[in-house]
Structure formats: structure tokens, C-alpha cells
Amino acid sequence: MGRHAPSTTGLAARPGRGLRRDGSASATLAGFVAVVVSCSSPVLVVLEAARAGGLGPELTSSWLWAVSVGSGITCAVMSLWTRQPVMVAWSIPGAALLITSLGNYSFSDAVGAYLVTGVLGPLLGVTGLIGRILAAVPRPVTAAVLAGVLFPIAIKVAAAVVENPWAAGALVLGYLLGRRYCPRYAVFAALGLGVLAALLRGRIEPVALDLPLTQPVLTVPTLSWEAIAAISIPLLIVTAAGQNAPGLAMMHTAGYPARDRRLLGASGVASVALAPFGSHALDLGAVTAGIATSPESDPDIARRYVAGVSCGIFYIVFGLFADTVVAAFSAIPPGMVTALAGAALLGALQGSFFDSMHPGRHQPAVIKAALITLVVTVSGIAPYGIVSPFWGMLAGIAAYAILRRPAAPGSA
């Protein structure tokens, strides 16, 4: 942090500057790029989770509206308040988790679980308990849970290519070419080439895109202990470990004195407010924070908060037309959306596998525990109506507790 001290001081020295004076085209563009990145693979994951959960177009549109508008309002308000580029988004690992678990419960029970997550997140953050929980659960174990959730999604790409070799094959080719030449836009390259192939083969259904404003759907939440255990607890942990912690670290690395309790509290309040409309979890973004806090956003660290405001505005615009997004993707063959979601999650799967196989500060026995976590999570078991990610995490924690050797005095 020492090398960022001058920038942080300059940041605090000009609290009275106005948005119009601080605005720049580069910061506005950075906010737009952040939304483009956020609305590529994350949207696909939400759409696939909605499809797997059996949600209709109205509830799916409401879900996208809730996470987009909630992210946008929180980004804009918190960036203006703190004069820092606060980047908020919906939980990608949380949405991936819902692909395997959402269909096992009524949607009202799922919304009740979202509310519990939204309340517990800031509460545990303010009390410091979330840090203790994350410290108690070894990182390789939490990474293995995420890997176990993502793996079944990723392997569906192979089946999609066999069933639809032209469109899904072109999609995979587009993804690989995108990763080779423009990694940030690989998902767009995959979508573009896949849609082109599907059009040439006559696999795209015509759809009228008349840009109607999305009407959010209110779902009255109900509480189910099974849904809370299977959705709330894993969602809370993967969101905290997978996005909030890296998001805060990214802001601190960029030289911003981010106050975690304030930021996590704001995203928690937004999560609770929008959960009845389908929002599963809002959190701090890491990749988007890297875009907004970079010198390319604005050479002046004190003016980069404009990127956060810009990002928020573009998020809101996107959410207002969520119906159009859902309608556009409904014209694409379901197998293609599944393949696109799987391809988009390959990077996250690679990172999860890597983290699960590297002990870090833990004993080497944690690798075996992570492998057990992975196997149980992939198994898809659901005793007592509670799905496998919960049991995988419990199995990994228990295995490590048994396998680890007593710590020597002064060791981790």
C-alpha cells in the first residue's frame, strides 16, 4: 500500500469536485466496457440457470432486470458518495451454483434463500464473521465446490457440438479464435460465429425486437430450511470468496481506501431490496474494478469514480430492456445457449481447478480434501433435499480436519 499513498492523499484532498468537471470520455468508455464485459458471459449464466430452473420469460426478464438495475443504482450512488469507482455486479459463481440447484425448489423458496443471503452477507461482514468463516474454510475447498458446480456445465459443450456440429462447433471455434486474438471479447466472438452458422443452417427462429420496457415480477418469498441450506450458505461463501474479497483487493491495490463494511452493506441492502424480483446476489466486481481503476480509465485517480457512475447508468439502461435480451436469446437453439454458457465458464473452471490443486498456506493434505469436495459436488447427490455443493463443502472441511497434522507452534 505504501507506493499508493500519494494517490490516496490526492483522492481525499478534492472531495468537492463535481461530476461534470471530473467527467472524461475515457472514464465513460471504461464504464461502458465494464458493462459489456459484465453482460457477456454473466448474462449467459443467468439465462442458463433460469432455463435449468424452469423459469418462464417473465421471471427470467425480471431476474435480469433486478440484477442489472440493482447493480447500476449501487454503482452510481456509491461511486458518487465515496468518489471511488465502486463496481458492483451480480454473483457469477452464485448464478452458476443455481444452474444445478434452482430446479430443486419452488422459486418462492429460492427467493427466500436469496433474502437470507442478502441479510447475512452484510451482517457477517460488519461483525467480521465472514472473514473468520472464509479463514476456517480452506480456499482449495471453496474452489473445489465452484469447480464441481462448473464442471457439469462445461462438459455439456461436447454434447452440444455432437448434436449440432455446425452451430455449436462454430461457436467453439469462435471462442477459441477470440481467446487467441481478443480474449476480453471471446464470448462475443463465439456468439457471433455461432449465430452466423445457425442462420446459415436455418436454426434461428424469427423474433420481433420492439424494445419494450421490462415489467419486473414480484415473487412473495417463502422460507424453506432445505433451500436455505442448499442455496443461501453456498451462495454466501462463493460470493464472498469469489467476488467480494477479490473486488476489495483490487480497489486497495489500485490505491483506493475502500471501506469494506460500507460497500458490502450497500450491496447487501440492494440484494435484499431486489431479491423479491429475482436478484440472487449483488457483490463487488473484480474484473470490472480492474477496468475502472486502471490508468486507461483516467490518468487522475481522483476522477476515475466517473467510470463507476457511467457503469451504473449503462447497467440501468440494460436492465430496462431485459425483455429484449431474453427474447433475442430465446431465438437461439437451447443447445447453443448451453454450449455458449459452458464455453464462457471455461476460464472460471480453469481458475477453480488451479486453486483447488494448490495448497497455498494450508497443509498439502488440503489437496486430498479438495478432491473429495470436487467428487461429492459433481456427484449431484441431494440427501434431505439439500443439493450436492453443500455436502461437498462439508465433506471437504471434515476430510481436511481428519487429514491435517497438528500445527507446530507458530505455523499456519
N, C-alpha and C positions, 0 to 999 in steps of 0.2 A: 504493500500500500504506500510505502514511502515515496516511490517515484511518481505517484499521482497526487501528492499533497498540493503542489502548486495549482493544479487544475481544480481540485476540490475547493480550495480557498477562493479562486476566482468565481466558482459557481455560486458560493454563498455571498459574494460581495455585491451581486447585482440582482437582488430579489425583485426589484421594482420594474424591470424592463417588461415591455408589453409584447403580446404575441405578434402584432403587426410589425413591430420594429425588429423582432427576432426572427421572423419568418424568412425562409430561403427556399428556392426551388429544389436544392439538393436534399434538404431535410424533408420537404413534402414528398419528393420522389422516394426517399428512403421509407417513409411511412407507407406509401403505395406498394413498394416492393415487398415490404414485410407482410402486407395483407395478401398479396399474390402468393407468397410462399406459404402463408398460413391457410390459404383457401385452395391449395392443391391437394396434396395427399391427406391432410386432416379432414377435409370435406368428404373425401372418398371413404375414409374410415367410418365417419358418422353415417354415411349412406349405407355402407355395408352392414353396420351394426343395426340400423333401422330395418334393413331387409331381413337380416337374420332374426330379428326380434318380432317380425311380422307386423310392423307398423305401416299404416296407410300413408298416402301422400300428405294428408293434412297434418298428422302428428309429426311426420318427417320434416315438413316445412317449418312447423312450429319449433322443432328442436334446433334446426339451423338458424332460425330467426333468434331464438333465445341466446344461443352461444355467441352469435355474431353481434347482436345488439348489446348484450351484456359485456362482451369483450370491448366493444367500441366505446361505450359510455365510461367504463372503468379506465381504459387507456387515456381518453381525452381528459376526464376530470382529474385523475391522479397525476397526469403529466403537467397539467396546468397548476395544480396545487403545489406539487413538490418541485417544479421546474427541473424535472428529470425525465428522460424518455422511458416512462413506465410502460412496458409491453405486456399486455395481458391477452391470453388466448384460452381456448378450451383444451382440456387434457387429452392429448393424443393417446398415451398408453391407457388412459381411462376408457376412451372410446373403443380401443382395441379389446380391452377386457370385456366390454359389453357385447362384443360380437359373439362370444361364447356363453354369456350368462343372461343376457336380456330376455331371450325367449323362454327362460325357465320360470318367469314370474309375470304376474299381471303388470301392466305399465304403471298403474297407480302405486303398486308396491315398489316398483323401481324408482318412481318419483319420490316416494317416502324415503327410500335409501339415499337418493341424491340430497334431500334436505338434511338428513343426518350427517352426511359427508360435509355439506356446506357449513353446518354448525360446528362440527368437531374440528375442522381444519383450522380456523382462526383461534378457537378456544385452546387447542393444543399448542398452536404457535405462540400465543400470548403467554401461556404458562410455562413454555419451554419444554412441554412434554413431548412434542413432536420430534424435537431433537434427540431426546432420550430414546424414543421408540425407534427412530432411524439408526441410532447408535447401537441399540440392542439387536436389531435385525441386520445381519451381515449383508453388505452390499452385493456380494455374489448371489446370495439367496434371493433378494428382491429382483436382481437382474434375471435370475433363472425363472422366476414367476412370469416376468414380462416375456422372456424368450418362449416359455411354454404357451403363453397366450397367442403370441405372434406366429409361431411355427405352423400350426394347423391352417392359418390363413395363407401363409406364404406357399405352402405345398399345393394349394388349390390352383396355383398358376399353371402347374404342369397339366392338371386335368383339363383346365380351360383351353390350353393350346391343343390338346388331343381332340377335344370336342369341336373346336372352332379354329383350325390351324391358320386360316388366313387372317382373321381379325385379331385374335389373341396372339398369334405369332408375330404379326406386325407390331402389336402393342409392345411385346417384349423386346423386339428389335429396336423400336423407337426409344424404349427406356435405356437400353444398353448404349445406343448412339448418344443419347442425351447425357448419360453419365460420363461418356468419353469426352464430349466436346463442350457441354454446358451443364455441369452437374446440378446447378441450382434449379434448372428448368427441365430436368429429366422427365418428371411426371407429365408435364405439358407435351413434351416430345412424344412420349408413349401414347398419351390420349389422342394427339393429333394424327399420328400414323395409324393407330388402331381404328379411329373413326373413319379415316380415309379408306382403309381396307374394307371396313364394314359397309360403307356407302357403295363402293365398287361392287360388292357382293350382294347388295340389296338387303342388308341385315338391319338397317336403321329405320325405325318407324317414324313417319312424319309427325311433327308436333307443332302446335301453334304457340309461339312465344310472344304473348301480348303484354308482358311486363306488368302483371297485376301486383299490387301491394300485398304482402303476406299478412294473413289474419292469424295471429297466434291462438293456439288452442289451450285452454286452461284444463289441467287434469287435477282433480282433487286427490291429494296424496293419501295413501293408507300405509300403515306401518306393519311390516312383517319381519319377525326376527330372522327368518331364513334369508330374506332379501338383504337385510342389514348386514348379516354375517358374510354373505356371499358377494355383495356389491359394495357396501359402504366401506368396510375395513380394507379390502384390497385396493379400492379406488382411492382411499385416503393415502395409503402408503405409496402406491406407484405415482400418484400425483405429486406428493411431497418430495419423494426421492428422485423422480424422473424429470420434474419440470420446475417446481418451486426452488429447490436447492440450486440447480444449475442456473436458473434465472437470476437469483440473488447474487450468485458468484460472478456471473457475467457483468452485472452492474457494478459490483465492487471492483472487479478487475479493470473496468473502464474508468474508474475514478469517481464514482458516484457514491455518496454516503447513504445508501439505500436503507431505510428503516423497515426491517422485515415485519414487525408487528403491524405497522400501518398498512403496508402493501398487502400482506396476507389477509389482514382484516377486511380491506376493501374488496378483494377478490372473493372472500368468503361471504360478505354481505350480498354481493351481486349474485353469487351462486345460489344462495337461499332465496333471493327475490325472484329469480328466473327459473328455479327448479320446477315449479308447477307448470311451466310452459315447455319443459323438456330438457333444460340445460343440465348436463350431468356433473360438470365441474369446471370452474374457471380457475386459471392459475397464471403464474408468471412465465412468460416465454423466455427461452434461452437463445434459440437461433434468431428469432426476430429482435431480441435485445442486442445481439451481435451486430445486426444490420443498423439499428437505430443509434447505437452508441459508438459506431465507428467514425473515424475522421472523414470518411466519404459522405456521411450524413451532413456534417458541418464541421469545419476546422475548429470552431469555437465550442468547447464542451458545454458552455453555459447556454447555447442556443439549440442543442440537439433535442431538447424536450419537444420542439416543434414536430419532430418525427413521430413522437408518441401521440400528439394531438392529431396529426394527419392520419396516422394509422387508425385511430379511433373513429374518425369521420368516415373513412373508407369502409371500415368494418360495418358501421351502421347502414351505409348505403347497400352493402352486400346483403345484410340481413333483411332489409326491407323488401328485397326481391328474391327471397329464398324459394318462393313458389316456382319461379322461372328456372332456378338451378335444378330443383328436383324434377321438373318437367323435362328439362334438357337431358338429364341423366336417365330418365325413365325411357327415353327413346333408344338408348343403347342396350344391346342384349345383356341380360343379367350376368352371364358368364364373363363378359368383358369387364364389367364393373368389379366383379370379384377378382379377376386377374389383375386389373389396374390397382386395386387396393393392396393385393399381395405384393406386387412389384414395388409400390410406393413404400411399403413397410420393410423392404429388404434391408435398408440402411439401419433402421431401428433394430431389426433382428440381429444383424451383424454386431452392432454395438452391445446388445444384450448378451449374446453368446460370448463375446470377448470379455465383458465384465464378469460374467458368471464363472469363467475359467481362470481368472486372475485373483489370487487371494488378497492382494493389497496389504493392509495392515493386519489381516487376520492370519490364523494358522493355516498351513496347507490343507488340513482336514476340511476346510470350508468348501474346497472344490468338490469333494465327495458329497457333502451336504447339498451343494448347489445342483449337482447331477440328480440327486434324489428328488429335489424340488422340481426340476425340469420334468422328470419321468412322471411324477404324480400329477403335475399340472397338465401335461399333454394327454394323460390317460382319459380325461373327461369324466372321472367319477363324480358322483353327486350324492353321497350319503346324507340323509336327513334333509334332502332338498337343497343342500349347500354345494355350490359348484366347485370344481377342482382347484382353481387358483388359491382359494382359502386353505384347502387341505395341503396343497403343495407347499405353501409358506409354512404351515405348522410342521409338516414333515421335515422341511429343511432346518427349521430352528431346532427341533428336537434332535435331529441327526447330528447337528453341529455341537449341541450341548453334550451329547454322548461321546462324540469322536474327539473333541478338542482335549488337549492335555492341560493340566493345571498351569496357569500362567506363573512364570517366575516373577519374583519381586521386581517391580519397575518396568515390566514388559507390557505390551498392549494385549 
